[in-house]
Every structure is written in structure tokens, then in C-alpha cells.
Amino acid sequence: MLTRYPALILTVLAACAVTLAAPRQPGPTPGALPYQDPRRPVAERVDDLLARMTIDEKVGQMTQPDHTYLKSPDDVARYFLGSVLSGGDSEIPDLSAAGWADFVTGLQRRALATRLGIPLLYGIDAVHGHNNVRGAVVFPHNIGLGCTRNPGIVEEAARVTAQEVTATGMHWAFGPCVTVPQDERWGRTYEGFGETPGLVADLGAAAVRGLQGDDLSRPGGVLASAKHYVGDGGTTKGVDQGDTRVDEATLRRVHLPGYVAAVKAGVGSVMASFNSWNGEKLHGHKYLLTTVLKGELGFKGFVVSDWKAIDQLPGNYAQQIEKSIDAGVDMVMVPDVYPEFFETLKQLVVAGRLPMARIDDAVRRILTVKVRMGLFERPFGDRSLLAQVGSAAHRSVARQAVRESLVLLVNRNTVLPLSATTPGIFVSGKAADDVGLQCGGWTITWQGSAGPITQGTTILQAIRNAAPRSTVSYSRTGDVAKGARVAVVVIGEAPYAEGKGDRTDLALDPADVALVRKVKASGLPTVVVLVSGRPMILEPILPHADAIVAAWLPGTEGDGVADVLFGTYNPTGKLSHTWPRSMAQIPINVGPDGEKPKDVPLFEYGFGLRYR
């Protein structure tokens, strides 16, 4: 989501923070109203609740601000808010799991104190683990998971993520991203599982199952959100929020299968996309949102907008709201102007410009998800899971995901696997000892950053762990230590997210190229580990690297990288993207039915070497 935030207002956050023990989970009480009785059918509960609601309470359910913009925590009750989110840069003073749990609990208590006590849905971009929480496990970004070809590990990673989200009192992860990136110049390429619709559909459905379970009512599960509907990976030249100019047959063959699979897996929400399809913005596209998604695909959940996305529709604000709601958006992400949205939507309904039937449909969809999730019975999450956040068991799952995601591209003279008994191993490169670079964007902050931003194991430390009897030396600048027998150079991209990650040239950093050449000139066999969110142009280093490993953005568990480097795990990763020889080949993709591209790439889709 596009995220721009004001300075954090500490007084508001302090007012929200609640540091009490885990709240008692309410159950049915004698004399409970029908909508409060979990023994009744979901539809009956929702109908009863909807019949009791005022227009203000209905409009409130459709309104989603970001917590950093709340003028007061009491606005949760004042506007009967249906949801609050934390965007990529929506930090709080205490970023620990317990700190987040205290904060969210404070807002939830305000929602439950309203006349009808409808609980909040608290949403967050937990896109590769619970990545806004310091100390949580950060998994490889989806491009790496796509290389595993393993729905099982994707589902397990999502299950771990759901547990860690639930521990912090939140209920909704804005994922999985089921985009099908067709141009690696796009800065969100790493958010997709790969360039083929079949792979995306298989792994996207697995992620939905991991987050939600087989049923939305599963304790420890959270609401998933398939995004960004639809065609975000097909924009011209990979421009973020751009125009996907394809015919409907191509849209359906390439970009729709991920949503078909997600709906079949029971996904409870779908996020509309910033992009246009042939010039028409998706947030106002009634045919795609209502006719296709809700009608043809039979999607029974609710559609949420992206960050301030309705502002990109034509007309004034009232016209933008009217267009988006009429098109099929049910909940609107209005991070900073929620009072204006609330009043304007209410006026549109009173004036008859939006029929009450459409409002009731949107609210019924939202309430149905809340009832099915058991939010009325379990509104506070599960603080007993706090001890599991960042636990060894969760990190073990991430380590396995890293192992399976790495792709061995080059291995001349079988320089890999390394031997743990090698007397001297030299390590270099800016990404060798940097958790922030390993994790990439959407980690603690929206764009991510270098440095020890969260707990994890760097690749350098992982190499030392794997070869405890070897002398492992390190120089960021490539000054080779005496006694070294082999070199590992870890290079790659600086962290980025949407918008700022768009690039017209995927050349390696010239400093990285110079470093590889410098180390190779020392005479050492040289292994290059590439940390990146997409394929990069490798031509300048190919003659100087004896081995090249695509590590993608592996997250916090660098030990998984070392497992492959030392052969503890035989590499199994297969490219989820065709790897271009040069920028002149981009875009280069296999067809939706596996047709090979006309140009010969550097490495084909599905390529990946093994040791044995």
C-alpha cells in the first residue's frame, strides 16, 4: 500500500496503550441478543445485528483509518469504526509483540464499549512474517518462496505468521499478494510468487490456508486478503500503479487465476488495486469488482480499498466515494481523512445517491466475516501466544523456507558446497553482515532499511556458525585476509518497497561489481551470493564468479543460506522468473501455458542447479 505518515503523536499512543493482563474472552450471557449468541447461525446473527444498526453505525463499519491519524483514540467509538490499520510506517513507541498487543487492546476496548459492541478488525501488512514487530520472524519475500515450488512450506510460513499476528491482538494480514509480475522493473516484483499464473495460484491458495485455516473461525488464524485485484503485475514498463493494457482474455489467463484459487480457498477479503485496466482505475471498475469477482467468482467476503486509492478516481471527493462504493468496494482505507469520508458517505446515502441496499450489502459482508471469525467471542487475540513470537520453533520454519528458496545459478569447478573444515574463509560485501538488507522492504518500516533493525542471523554469522573450526574473516571492502582459501562475496540491492523500488535499469551496483572483481583478482575461488528482490543483470560479474547463488530477500534466518553454501541442504530452488541477459530483453517471460520466450535468457524459468 502507498504509505505516507505524519510524525507519531506520542500522547495519542500513550492514551491508547493498555498494559493489563490478557482480557477475559466474553461468551454468551443469559439474555444475550441474537447477534451475540454464537449458537445461532451466522446469517441469523448478522441479519439481527444489521437490523439494529443506525446509518452512522453502518457507515462506520465501512471506514478504515490508520492509527497514526486518529485525532483521538475515542474516535474508534465516536465513528463506530469497523477497522483500524497500521501501515508500513505506522510505528508505536514499543515495537515489541507485547507493546503491540497492549496498544491494539486499548483500541479494541473502545470499540466494544459502543452501543452494539461490534469489535474492530485490526489490519496490518504482515507480508513476510509479522514484519512490523521487532523480534518477530521475517520470512523470505514471496519471490523466494516461489522458488521453493512447495505449497507446504508456504502454508506453514503463513500459519506461523498468523500465530504471531494473533499474539499481538490483530486479526487481519494484508496478504497474500497474488500478483503475477511481468516486468522486473516493477518495484513490487518481490511481492509476487512468480511470473506464471499457475505457480501464483498454487502458492497463493496455500498462503490463504495458512493464514485462515480451513475455516475462518480457527483459533490462531487471521483474516487473509488477496491483493491487488487485478492486473497490478502487468502494468506498462512495470510502472507502479500504472496501466495494464491487455485484452480481457489475457487479463483472465494471466492475472485472474490467483484470485480464483484464493476464493476457492475461502479468502475472506480482497484488496482492490491502484492500477488501471486499459485506462480505467480498478477502484471504480464495477465490471471487475462486482460482476466478475463477486458474481462470476462467487466471492462472499468483502472488498477493501488500498491506501487513499479512491482519491485517484475522477471527480470531487463525493464523486470518488460514490464511484468506488457503487463499483463494489465495501470497506474504504481512508488513513487520514476518515471524518470527511464518514460524513460524505452518510450524506450520499441520505441524498439517495447510494442506495441503502448497497450499504447493507457492504456491511453485511463485513459483519459476516467478523462473525465467522469469532470476533464477538474472541475480540482480543491470544496473548498466550506472545511467547511464540520469534521463537526457535518459528525460526526453524523460516530457516527451512530460506533453504528451499535459494537458487544455485553457477557452480564452476564444484566450488560449492564449501567445506566446514576449510582453514580460512573470507567473507565480504555490504549484505554479508546486515539483517536489514537481508529482509528488504516491508520490514519494521515501509521501505525497510539497512542495519540491525530486528533480531536475526546475518549471513556472515551463519557462515561462522556452520564452520566453527574455520577462521572466518570479514572485510566489507574486499581486503582479503591472509590464509583464506575461498571467498564469499554477498552483494545486492538496498531495501525498497512500492514506488521507490521502480527502476529502469537492473544493473548491479558498480561498487558490487568492483568488489567481486577485486576479490577474484586475489586468486581465491569466489562465491557470489546475490541478495535482491528480482533478477539483476549479471553479465559484468559472470567471468569473475566461480559460483553464484540467488538468495533473494531471505529475511532474518541467515542460517538457511549457510545450509546451502555448506551443503547441509542440497539446493532445490527453481527460478520463479526468467532471468534476462540484458535490459534489452525485459520484459521476458514464459507464456501462461509454459511457452518459452523467443529470446534466449541467461537462465530459463525453472532453472536451478543441484550438488548431486
Summary of the structure (lengths in Angstrom):
residues: 612
radius of gyration: 24.4
end to end distance: 42.4
largest distance: 81.5
contacts: 2358
relative contact order: 0.13
helix: 39%
strand: 13%
